[in-house]
Every structure is written in structure tokens, then in C-alpha cells.
Amino acid sequence: MRISPSSSMLCGCLLALAACSNPTDDSRNIFPFTAGSGDAAPDVQEEITVDPTSESFLVDCIRIETLGSVGPDGFQTQFLGRAWTADITAHKLNVLFDVVGRNVGDGQLSLQLHSGVGTSISDMCNEPSSDSPVVEGSFVVDGGDKIPFVGAEGGPPTEEDPCIVDMPDSSGLGDIGTVQLGPDQRVFIYAEDDTGVPFNCTSDPTPDAVPLRAIQFTMTLSPDGKRAAGRLNGCLSMAEATKLCSCIGKCVGSTGPGDVQADGPCQGCPVGGKPLATQLAGVQPTANCTAILGEEAFDLIANFSATRMPKKPVTCE
């Protein structure tokens, strides 16, 4: 199911198994068997003026820690991390979150996750089919086990640790919030190529996006409120991975949104897409998410950094 007709007019969004720049051949549609060299760290975000009444953030870096049974040193996690970094930089993968409300007195936080469509932080719109429920969580002012903005040795982002945020005043970190979604609550992470072709597709009425369940989302705000660093834990069920057809890198051979497969397991999906469960054949389900969902499932754990947007994105038409 296509999420939004207007998405084809713009560049697209978490956690679609999305594009990195490799030579043009069919191997880009599957995980490689060896890891290549890493992409450079994303450019530092330009200075922006933010609307003080809005707390909307755009993720500008994701570092994969766990993908199913594979840890941070596995070629699958490293390859996927480089792919996401490239797509985030190109605004094909846009993960958004809104701090809907904070009650300092009661220590409560309300948060909503989205996917965005746009070419930059300034023209981003919110894809409504990707909206998570507004989730209530905890909020601690200047306390708690905070997620550091700067690595153990400090310094700017590097190829090995691209999500480090170089902030000289990191010793005075701001506030921390945590929310937890239930196993029946899904967050759809959407991504598309700059031709408007979605990187993920289903033949059923669910959105053309990767569905994550039971997300735990923790973030630390910088003292000035313009930056965030955090950690996302989510679960992808084997059953939903089986229904999803995905392109790794690019939907090779596709000429546009209307160019779809006529038959096979990915019938009706973009040319070049392959069943996600097949692509994850070397990645085994994990005990944690399998227990949480009550069915075979993969853990997805990632650290991230994010920039506060100038204003709350409008809803994509």
C-alpha cells in the first residue's frame, strides 16, 4: 500500500532498509557477504533559528548496535549503518520525533514518532500514516543515567562513531526522557528514493514501511534544547518481515513509482524489491523480542543524534 501520493514528488524517511551508493547492479538489493569501506560522517548541521513553541527533532545520525542476532561488529550492522547514514544525509530516510508535552513537576513526558518526507530540514513534512501513538513516559530534569553527547575521548564525529555530537559544554547536559510502546503498538519507518519509489512495499493494506513494535525510546536534551542524543530499541516480527519486500541500496531496474513486479512474492511492489525475510536469512531472531511479541522477532537497537527543527513539520498532503 502506498503511504501518500504526494510522497512521489519529494525525497523521503527510520529504518527502511535503504540506499547507499554502490555500483549499479542487482547486488544492491541484498545484504553483501562482506563489509566494504565506511562512508564519511554526515556534515555538521547548519545553525538554525527554532520556534520556541515547537519541539520537533530530525534524526541526523543512526549507529546500529544490534540487528537480530548480529552485534555492532557484524557486517550486516555495519553495512546497514553506512546505508542509513547515506540516506539520512540525502534526506531519503527522515526519522522525526515530537516532544508533545513535558510536565516538570510530575516528571512526565509525551512523545510521538514519525517519518518525514522532504529535501532538507526546512521543507520536511510529516507522513501521517507513519504516526505513532502519543506515548506517555518519564522526564527527569538534570538527572538520571544520561546518554553522552561526546564519546570517551571526546572530539568530532568519526567514521567509527559518526553519532558523536561535538559539544564543548557536554558536562552540563540537560534533561532526559524515556517512553515505552507496547507490543501491539507499531511505528512505521518509511523511506523512498529521490524518484519517489518506496524502499519497502507490502501487498496488504499496511503502509509501505518497516513496522517496529515495543519501541523503547530514550533521549537526552542538550542544555540549549537544540540537540538530542538517544537510544532506540525496537522489535521486528518475522511474520511482518516475511510480508515486506525491500530494496537494499536502490530498487535496481525501477524507472519510477509505477514500475512494479508483475508476479512472484513481491507482485505489485517496485521492480528490484526482494522479500525482507529472505534478505535477513543470515540474521537470526532474538530471545528478547521473541519473548516480548510472543512470536519470532528481531531486536533492533540503535543510538542516534538529532537536531531540533525550525518548526513543527506540516502534514504531507
C-alpha positions as CSV (number, residue, x, y, z in Angstrom):
1,M,0.0,0.0,0.0
2,R,1.4,3.4,-1.0
3,I,1.5,5.7,2.0
4,S,0.9,9.0,0.3
5,P,0.6,10.0,-3.4
6,S,2.5,13.3,-2.8
7,S,5.5,11.3,-1.5
8,S,6.5,10.6,-5.1
9,M,7.1,14.3,-5.6
10,L,9.6,14.6,-2.9
11,C,12.6,12.9,-1.4
12,G,11.7,10.6,1.6
13,C,12.1,8.6,5.7
14,L,13.5,5.1,10.2
15,L,14.6,2.5,9.4
16,A,13.8,1.3,5.9
17,L,16.5,-0.9,4.6
18,A,17.6,1.9,2.4
19,A,20.1,3.2,-0.1
20,C,23.9,3.5,-0.1
21,S,25.9,4.4,-3.2
22,N,27.4,1.2,-4.7
23,P,27.9,0.2,-8.3
24,T,24.7,-0.3,-10.3
25,D,23.9,-4.0,-10.2
26,D,21.4,-6.3,-8.6
27,S,23.7,-6.9,-5.6
28,R,22.5,-3.7,-4.0
29,N,19.1,-5.2,-3.3
30,I,20.5,-7.7,-0.8
31,F,22.9,-7.7,2.1
32,P,26.5,-8.2,1.0
33,F,28.6,-11.1,2.3
34,T,31.5,-8.8,3.3
35,A,31.6,-5.3,4.6
36,G,33.0,-2.5,2.4
37,S,34.7,0.7,3.5
38,G,32.6,3.2,5.5
39,D,31.0,6.4,4.4
40,A,32.2,9.7,5.8
41,A,30.4,11.1,8.8
42,P,27.5,13.3,8.0
43,D,28.0,17.0,7.6
44,V,27.5,19.2,10.7
45,Q,24.1,20.7,10.8
46,E,23.8,24.4,9.9
47,E,22.9,26.9,12.6
48,I,19.1,27.3,12.7
49,T,16.6,29.5,14.5
50,V,13.9,27.4,16.1
51,D,10.3,28.1,17.0
52,P,10.3,28.2,20.9
53,T,6.8,26.7,20.9
54,S,7.8,23.6,18.9
55,E,9.9,20.7,20.0
56,S,10.2,18.7,16.8
57,F,13.5,16.9,16.1
58,L,15.0,15.3,13.0
59,V,17.4,12.4,13.5
60,D,20.7,13.2,11.7
61,C,22.7,10.1,12.5
62,I,22.0,6.5,13.5
63,R,24.5,4.0,14.7
64,I,23.3,0.4,14.7
65,E,24.2,-1.6,17.8
66,T,22.2,-4.8,17.3
67,L,20.3,-6.3,14.3
68,G,18.7,-9.5,15.4
69,S,21.5,-11.9,16.5
70,V,24.2,-9.7,15.0
71,G,26.1,-7.2,17.1
72,P,27.8,-3.9,16.2
73,D,30.9,-5.6,14.6
74,G,28.8,-7.8,12.3
75,F,28.9,-6.9,8.6
76,Q,25.1,-6.7,8.4
77,T,25.0,-4.0,11.1
78,Q,28.0,-2.1,9.6
79,F,26.6,-2.2,6.1
80,L,23.1,-1.1,7.2
81,G,24.6,1.6,9.4
82,R,26.5,3.0,6.4
83,A,23.4,2.8,4.2
84,W,21.3,4.6,6.7
85,T,24.0,7.3,7.2
86,A,24.0,7.9,3.4
87,D,20.2,8.1,3.3
88,I,19.9,10.4,6.3
89,T,22.4,12.8,4.7
90,A,20.4,12.7,1.4
91,H,17.1,13.1,3.2
92,K,15.8,9.8,1.8
93,L,15.5,8.5,5.4
94,N,13.9,11.0,7.8
95,V,13.1,9.9,11.3
96,L,11.2,12.6,13.3
97,F,10.0,12.8,16.9
98,D,7.9,15.4,18.6
99,V,8.1,16.3,22.3
100,V,4.4,16.8,22.6
101,G,4.5,17.8,26.3
102,R,6.7,17.9,29.4
103,N,5.5,18.3,32.9
104,V,8.5,19.1,35.1
105,G,6.5,18.9,38.3
106,D,5.1,15.5,37.7
107,G,8.1,14.2,35.8
108,Q,6.0,13.2,32.8
109,L,6.9,13.3,29.1
110,S,4.6,12.9,26.0
111,L,6.4,11.9,22.8
112,Q,5.3,11.0,19.2
113,L,7.4,9.3,16.5
114,H,7.0,9.9,12.7
115,S,8.7,9.5,9.3
116,G,9.2,12.6,7.2
117,V,9.3,13.4,3.5
118,G,11.4,16.3,2.2
119,T,14.7,17.5,0.8
120,S,16.0,19.4,3.9
121,I,15.3,20.1,7.5
122,S,13.5,23.3,6.4
123,D,10.9,21.7,3.9
124,M,10.2,18.5,5.8
125,C,6.6,17.3,6.0
126,N,5.2,14.6,8.3
127,E,3.9,11.4,6.6
128,P,0.6,10.8,8.6
129,S,0.5,7.1,8.0
130,S,3.8,6.8,9.9
131,D,2.5,8.5,13.1
132,S,3.0,6.5,16.3
133,P,0.5,6.9,19.2
134,V,1.3,9.8,21.6
135,V,3.1,7.9,24.3
136,E,3.5,9.0,28.0
137,G,6.8,8.4,29.7
138,S,9.1,9.7,32.4
139,F,11.0,13.0,32.4
140,V,13.9,14.0,34.7
141,V,15.4,17.5,34.9
142,D,19.2,17.4,35.0
143,G,19.4,13.9,36.3
144,G,19.2,10.2,35.5
145,D,21.6,8.0,33.6
146,K,22.2,10.3,30.7
147,I,23.3,9.4,27.2
148,P,26.6,11.2,26.5
149,F,26.9,13.6,23.6
150,V,30.6,13.1,23.3
151,G,32.5,9.8,23.2
152,A,35.0,8.6,25.8
153,E,37.8,10.5,24.1
154,G,35.7,13.5,23.0
155,G,36.1,15.1,19.7
156,P,34.1,15.5,16.5
157,P,32.1,12.7,14.7
158,T,34.3,10.0,13.1
159,E,33.7,7.1,10.7
160,E,33.8,4.7,13.6
161,D,31.5,6.7,15.7
162,P,29.5,9.1,13.5
163,C,26.8,9.9,16.0
164,I,29.1,11.6,18.5
165,V,27.9,15.2,18.9
166,D,30.8,17.6,19.5
167,M,29.6,19.8,22.3
168,P,32.2,21.6,24.5
169,D,29.7,22.1,27.3
170,S,28.7,18.4,27.4
171,S,29.5,18.1,31.1
172,G,26.4,20.2,31.7
173,L,23.9,18.0,29.9
174,G,20.3,18.9,30.0
175,D,17.2,16.7,30.6
176,I,16.4,13.1,29.9
177,G,13.1,11.4,28.9
178,T,12.1,7.8,28.3
179,V,8.9,6.3,26.7
180,Q,7.9,2.7,26.0
181,L,5.4,1.5,23.4
182,G,3.5,-1.8,23.9
183,P,4.0,-4.9,21.7
184,D,0.7,-4.2,19.9
185,Q,1.8,-0.6,19.0
186,R,3.6,-0.2,15.7
187,V,5.8,2.6,14.4
188,F,6.1,2.6,10.6
189,I,9.5,3.7,9.4
190,Y,9.3,4.9,5.8
191,A,12.0,5.7,3.2
192,E,11.9,6.4,-0.6
193,D,14.4,7.1,-3.4
194,D,14.5,10.6,-4.9
195,T,12.4,9.1,-7.8
196,G,9.5,8.6,-5.4
197,V,10.0,4.8,-5.3
198,P,9.5,3.4,-1.7
199,F,12.3,1.2,-0.5
200,N,9.7,-1.1,1.3
201,C,6.4,-2.4,0.0
202,T,3.6,-4.7,1.1
203,S,0.7,-6.2,-0.9
204,D,-1.7,-5.8,2.1
205,P,-3.3,-2.5,3.3
206,T,-0.5,-1.7,5.8
207,P,1.9,1.2,4.9
208,D,4.9,0.6,2.7
209,A,7.3,0.9,5.6
210,V,9.2,-1.2,8.2
211,P,6.9,-1.8,11.2
212,L,8.7,-1.7,14.6
213,R,6.9,-2.8,17.8
214,A,7.5,-2.4,21.5
215,I,9.8,0.6,20.9
216,Q,11.7,1.9,23.9
217,F,12.9,5.4,23.2
218,T,15.4,7.3,25.5
219,M,16.8,10.8,24.8
220,T,18.9,13.4,26.4
221,L,18.5,17.1,25.5
222,S,21.4,19.5,25.2
223,P,21.3,22.4,27.7
224,D,20.1,24.8,24.9
225,G,17.4,22.4,23.8
226,K,18.6,22.4,20.1
227,R,20.2,18.9,20.1
228,A,19.3,15.5,21.3
229,A,21.1,12.2,21.7
230,G,19.4,8.9,22.4
231,R,18.8,5.2,22.1
232,L,16.1,3.3,20.3
233,N,15.2,-0.3,21.0
234,G,12.5,-1.9,18.7
235,C,11.2,-5.3,17.6
236,L,10.5,-6.5,14.0
237,S,8.4,-9.7,13.9
238,M,9.4,-12.5,11.5
239,A,5.8,-12.6,10.2
240,E,5.9,-8.9,9.2
241,A,9.4,-9.2,7.7
242,T,8.0,-12.1,5.6
243,K,5.3,-9.8,4.2
244,L,7.6,-6.9,3.4
245,C,9.6,-6.6,0.1
246,S,12.6,-4.3,0.3
247,C,15.3,-2.8,-1.7
248,I,18.8,-2.6,-0.2
249,G,20.7,0.3,-1.7
250,K,18.3,1.0,-4.6
251,C,15.4,-0.6,-6.4
252,V,17.6,-1.6,-9.3
253,G,15.8,-1.6,-12.6
254,S,12.8,0.5,-11.4
255,T,12.0,3.5,-13.6
256,G,9.5,5.1,-11.2
257,P,6.7,4.5,-8.8
258,G,4.5,2.8,-11.4
259,D,7.2,0.3,-12.4
260,V,6.2,-2.8,-10.4
261,Q,6.7,-6.6,-10.5
262,A,4.1,-8.5,-12.4
263,D,4.3,-11.7,-10.4
264,G,6.3,-13.6,-7.8
265,P,6.4,-13.0,-4.0
266,C,6.8,-9.2,-4.5
267,Q,4.0,-8.8,-7.0
268,G,2.8,-5.2,-7.2
269,C,5.9,-3.9,-5.5
270,P,8.7,-1.9,-7.1
271,V,11.0,-3.7,-9.6
272,G,14.1,-4.7,-7.7
273,G,12.5,-5.4,-4.4
274,K,13.1,-8.7,-2.6
275,P,11.4,-10.3,0.4
276,L,12.9,-8.8,3.6
277,A,12.8,-12.2,5.4
278,T,15.0,-13.7,2.7
279,Q,17.5,-10.8,3.0
280,L,17.7,-11.4,6.7
281,A,18.5,-15.1,6.3
282,G,21.9,-14.7,7.9
283,V,20.3,-12.8,10.9
284,Q,18.6,-14.9,13.5
285,P,15.6,-13.9,15.7
286,T,16.5,-12.9,19.2
287,A,15.1,-14.1,22.6
288,N,14.3,-10.7,23.9
289,C,11.9,-9.5,21.2
290,T,10.6,-13.1,20.6
291,A,9.5,-13.1,24.3
292,I,8.1,-9.5,24.1
293,L,6.0,-10.2,21.0
294,G,5.2,-13.8,21.7
295,E,6.5,-14.8,18.2
296,E,9.8,-15.0,16.4
297,A,11.2,-11.5,16.2
298,F,14.4,-9.5,15.7
299,D,15.8,-6.9,18.1
300,L,16.9,-3.6,16.5
301,I,18.9,-1.4,18.8
302,A,20.5,1.9,17.6
303,N,22.0,5.0,19.1
304,F,21.1,8.3,17.4
305,S,21.7,12.1,17.4
306,A,19.1,14.6,16.3
307,T,18.7,18.3,15.6
308,R,15.7,20.4,16.7
309,M,13.8,21.6,13.6
310,P,13.0,25.2,13.0
311,K,9.2,24.5,13.3
312,K,6.9,21.5,13.6
313,P,6.5,19.9,10.1
314,V,3.2,20.2,8.4
315,T,1.3,17.1,7.4
316,C,2.1,15.8,3.9
317,E,-0.8,16.2,1.6
